[in-house]
């Protein structure tokens, strides 16, 4: 069920198996395990501990992670994109009338995101939202709001490692089942960005599409060869 990549266990089955696995846990932190996020986990002791917690599951969300699993001769069954997991959770919340909290992005993007989610999933309850521009060390008002609203799931879109640090901070103290750092997912739900065409996704080229649309991301691709070299260096 898991492939060991460096110091982390990465889920190696398909998306449906992941959803079944998540449902069995009383509380779960879904970590989008691309090389950048995993590097941040390696370099931050608190995040490393959180990523390895029994209530955390790392998904292979990135071509670098998929390649790493192949280099280790323990390939994951498929790349699991964070946005696809988010949609599955939204579907479940909509079917069962569950509640969510959205944290992150710019205010105007967040407003569009909330509106579009409410339109597509009318039975899902958005019990709160807040933009991502605040001091992580001085955000008791936001934490208190999350505590009081008791969402079934919370999605944090503030980039890595900021979103993972916030989740590690609140996970033990709020009554929520699903925690997930989601990067730029709010931009997609808001209609500010589009996903790659299906043919590019199926060929594992979604990263290329995103770089074409957002050229600043090319700097972040450097983490992939660095990550693969580290994996090879530590291969038994």
Buried (B, 14 or more C-beta within 10 A) or exposed (E): EBBEBBEBBBBBBEBEBBBEBBEEBEBBBBBBBBBBBBBBBBEBEEBBEBBEBEBBBBBBBBBBBBBBBEEBEBBBBBBBBBBBBBBBBBBBBBEEEBBBBBBBBBEEBBBBBBBBBEEEBEEBBBBBBBBBEBEEEEBEEBBEBBBEBEBBBBBBBBBBBBBBBBBBBBBEEBEBBBBBBBBBBBBBBBEBBEBBEEEBBEEBBBBBBBBEEEEEBEEBBEBBEEBBEBBEEEEE
